[in-house]
Amino acid sequence: MCGIIGVFSAQRPISREVLTRSTQVLHHRGPDQQNVWISANQKVGLGHARLSIIDLKTGEQPLSNKDGSIRCVVNGELYGFQKIRKDLEKLGHSFKTESDSEILLHLYEEYGTQCLHHLRGEFAFILWDENSRTLFAARDRFGIKPLFYAFQDRKLYLASEIKALLAMGVQAEWDHEAFHQFNHLLTTHQDRTLFKGVFQIPPGHFLLSSENQNQLLKYWDFDYAVNPTEKADPREYQVEFARLLNESIQLRLHADVPVACYLSGGLDSCSVLGLAAQKSREKITAFTLGFDHREYDESEIAKEMAEKAGAQFNLIPIRYDDLAENFSDAIWHSETIAFNAHGVSKFLLSRAVREAGFKVVLTGEGSDEVLAGYPHFRKDLFLYQASQIGPDRTEELLKALAEKNKVSSGILLAHGEVNINSGIRKLVGHFPSWMESFSSALSKFQTLFKPSFREHFKNQDGYLEFLNRLDIKNQLLDRHPVNQSMYLWSKSALPNYILSVLGDRMEMSHSIEGRVPFLDHHLVEFVRNIPVSQKISGTTEKYLLREVARPVLTQTVYERQKHPFFSPPLIFDSKSRFYHLLQDTLRSPMMRDLPFYEQGKVLDLLEKVKEMSPESKGAYDIIFTGILSACLLQERFKMATG
């Protein structure tokens, strides 16, 4: 993993000093080496901050082809590159390095932008073609690796993180419209950020830029089957899924440095560890977070799993004081708003992994998104089946779901007032339960908005604006409601929160490369075409994975229901340092200057929380954590309020 920079100027020459400074801002993404390249006419520049994992000696970037007409910088891993390299050599291509990244240059020479269909892995890259005078930038299919861009003074700036764009002169200013949309989805749209004028290349898209034209084009999407084929023998699904998952893990174990695993007590990370341990020649080291709240701590379950897998178990205890001390830094790295301190916990986890001498970890992210693991997907299924199973049984299932998922209340399951969006029902056919949950959070936020902010956006529907950016006809219509909900979640929360706040940004904050076996596109393209019953069987989520991984799991993990990764709410302990951080920040000028909320109303609500039940406190934690992180985001980036 690395940090990458790109600049394309239509007029003024590029400053080497500015490009170098911007690249150095990404030192945490690539501490092993930083290099820049500027074209002879000084109109194009590339920067690269390297974290050396494959080809430790000769993998220096930016890379160039034989005659220097093509240059590129790559962030990520391109799996199966050895075979692709051999095929390209047969076609006459010669390689300068042993790096996986170099195949991009030669694939582009052969296939142009269609080279994307030959790439397997998590990646973002920027490529300059001198012959066509075109800049080509792309992001992997799921958004595992970030890539931001901005236009200013007839220059196109690109970078792995927004802070590098700011170092090149882009102004840090709140995007009020994006913030309004954010409060509907608890994340931005897949192409937006909270910074005015700063955008993302969406997952599965690429950007083409010339002196007179810029185009953003899609090259991949989920394409859920309208009518998945039911196999006569369901075990056939298990055989193929097992083959693809094992292949994905095997590919991601390849590195010139040791590979560790993140381990919770959940099915996903336990499955990855169990299967990886079977393939690794060395004893795998597993890292687990431990919390001092029983409802949130999974360390005992994880330890039992590590023992079964024969892994070295490392427990990283997290306390409220740790979260308070590191909250601001975690927000600076995430460059967005958080709704639980779990991102800070991952920040501390990645630091511990780095201090232990590792650069690469396997993680379980993505499984819930493609195998319907979250409780709101089960709620969608129960509601869809209501006409078949009857209202009494439906109510029974929904009550049991809520009872077993109290930790999810307020984020993954609705808590309090919900405004069902009829527009979404009309377009999609139902109102996804995760949107229902976020709607309940939005109703709490709206009571705190400044009248001017609320008035300005009173006629804008953030949910419909989200749908307007999607291909509803070809990706949503006639699909199963569970697949519809998963698709919409994968266009919002997955790339812009799960893979960011809980993935790349916290891992790379300490120069750790996270690899996600469940988001291998070969695996996902198989799963998208299987019946929903293989994802949720009765009331059992991720059924297919559960059965395939059963031999390597402990009985505890096999039988356990989904437990989302959350840190204990910061408002639980009024004596903690974290609670004092919240109080001090919300009473400060920092809060007063935030352009979205009324400070008095926020403080009044904070007083009321003291008398709330633990479940309600958990639901309101997203409100206060979100406002706290917005304050710190404004402070750390000196955000103009607009």
ZIMOVEN-V340738 format. One line per field, one symbol per residue. ss: DSSP state (a for helix, b for strand, c for the rest). phi: phi as a letter, one per 20 degrees, with the letter a starting at -180 (. if undefined). burial: I if it has 9 or more other ideal C-beta (glycine too) atoms within 8 Angstrom, else O. A space follows every 10 residues. Layout:
ss=???
phi=???
burial=???
This chain:
ss=cbbbbbbbbc cccccaaaaa aaaaaccccc ccbbbbbbcc cccbbbbbbb cccccccccc ccbbcccccb bbbbbbbbcc aaaaaaaaaa ccccccccca aaaaaaaaaa aaaaaaaacc bbbbbbbbbc cccbbbbbbc cccccccbbb bbccbbbbbc caaaaaaccc ccbbcaaaaa aaaaaccccc cbccbcccbb ccccbbbbbc cccbbbbbcc cccccccccc ccccaaaaaa aaaaaaaaaa aaccccccbb bbccccaaaa aaaaaaaaac ccccbbbbbb bcccccccaa aaaaaaaaac cbbbbbbbca aaaaaaaaaa aaaacccccc caaaaaaaaa aaaaaccccb bbbcccaaaa acccaaaaaa aaaacaaaac aaaaaaaaaa aaaacaaabc ccbccccccc caaaaaaacc ccaaaaaaaa aaaaaaccbc aaaaaacccc caaaaaaacc caaaaccccc aaaaaaaaaa ccaaaaaaca aaaaaaaacc ccbbbbaaac aaaaaaaccc caaacbbccb bcaaaaaaaa aaccaaaaac cccccccccc ccccccaaaa aaaaaaccaa aaacccbcaa aaaaaaaaac cccaaaaaaa aaaaaaaaaa aaaaaaaccb cc
phi=.bdccbccde cffeefffff fffffegfeb feacccccfg emdcbccbdd dfcdlfedef cfecfgemec cbccdpcdem ffffffffff eoeddecdff fffggffffe cmffggfeec qdbbbccddf felceccbcf fdnfdebdbb dbllcddcaf cfgffffeof febfefffff fgfedlaeff ddceefndcd ffgmccddcc fcbccdcecb bflgffcgfe ffdgffffff fffffffffg feefaecfdd cecdeegfff ffffffffde fdfeeddcec decgfdecff ffffffffem efecedfccg fffffdffff fgffmbedda efffffgfff fffffenddc cecdgnfffd cleffffffg ffffegfeen ffffffffff fffecffefn decfcnfcdf efffgffdob dgffffffff fgfffffdff gfffffdfdd dfffffffed efgedcfmef gfffffffff dcfffecged fdcgffffgc ldeeddgfde ffffffffde fffeecdmde elgffgffeg fdeffgfgee fgcfeceggf efdfefffff ffffffeegg fgeffddegf fffffffffg effgfffffe gffffffgff ffffffdlff em
burial=IIIIIIIIIO OOOIOIOIII IIIIIIIIII OOIIIIIIIO OIIIIIIIII IIIIIOOOIO IIIOIOOOOI IIIIIIIIIO IOOIIOOIIO OOIOIOIOII IIIIIIIIOI IOIOIIOIII IIIIIIIIII OOOIIIIIII IIIIIIIIII IOOOIIIIII IIIIIIIIOI OIIIIIOIII IIIIIIIIII IIIIIIIIII IIIIIIIIII OOOIOIIOIO OOOIIOOOOO OOOOOOIIOI IIOIIIIIII IIIOIOIIII IIIIIIIIII IIIIIIIOII OOOIIIIIII IOOOOIIIIO IIIIIIIIIO IOIIOIOIOI IIIIOIIIII IIIIIIIIII IIIIIIIIII IIIIOIOIII IIIIIIIIII IIIIIIIIII IIIIIIOOOO OOOIOOIIOI IIOOIIIIII IIIIIIOIOO IOIIIOIIOI IIIIIIIIII IIIIIIOIII OOIIOOIOOO OIIIIIIOOI OIOOIIOOIO IIIIIIIIII IIIIIIIIII IIIIIIIIII IIIIIIIIII IIIIOIIIII OIOIIIOOOO IIIIIIOIIO OIIIOIIIOI OIIIOIIIII IIOOOIIIII IIIOIIOIOI IOOIIIIIIO IIIOIIOOIO OIOOIIIIII IIIIIIIIII IIIIIIIOIO IO
